């Protein structure tokens, strides 16, 4: 079987770099030495392991992408860029017939879905690429759909901690709010408590110091109205390795969909990926 060609966009960012490093070790994937990058990046290239990656700015991307496609053929883009770039990047992918896997959070999510739906490409879009966490979300969705209002009368506290450079509130935490709402809890995403202070993360949260620059800790705490019952759900991730595995599952899934039906205008989720059963 031929390797699936990929381009990891967002280099030299930390998550994109971790994804690219793992891609070089994956026998099913071939990493192309190019990456779309943001306006704040002045370098023209970066190094991932022993590979030099050409960094492509927004003003140059159309011509360079056309040349890449002409030379290398079809490939799947992996987007771990910045929340402010989500919708612009999606428009670019759709305009240039670049199927993509997007793990970047933020942006106008409804517009994002509509952009792909009105295009000739397919994409996997998810606020979290860690498949075990996605499985946990699926369980919570099942509970919300099957037992609506089961937590009616309970209060909810959600707190999340990520590295200080993460600009937006956790997409995973925001996605969970709608499930708790359906289970009867009145809670707004604006009430999610986010922590980006490394000193508090180390002393109050007790996050290991070596992971202050890359972690994702989430706690969901439910308390009954009379304070006699408490439920608490947690998922704490140190480092970024777990996201690479799920991202590559999404790439393989998307490549298979494209190979079988082209799947134009279709948006898939990580739930779709998990349900396929074809996990690495």
Beta strands, then each sheet from edge to edge (+ up, - down):
strand 1: 4-9
strand 2: 29-31
strand 3: 34-36
strand 4: 45-48
strand 5: 51-56
strand 6: 76-79
strand 7: 100-102
strand 8: 123-125
strand 9: 155-162
strand 10: 193-195
strand 11: 215-223
strand 12: 230-238
strand 13: 267-268
sheet 1: 2+ 1+ 6+ 7+ 8+ 13+
sheet 2: 3+ 5+ 4-
sheet 3: 10+ 9+ 11- 12+
end
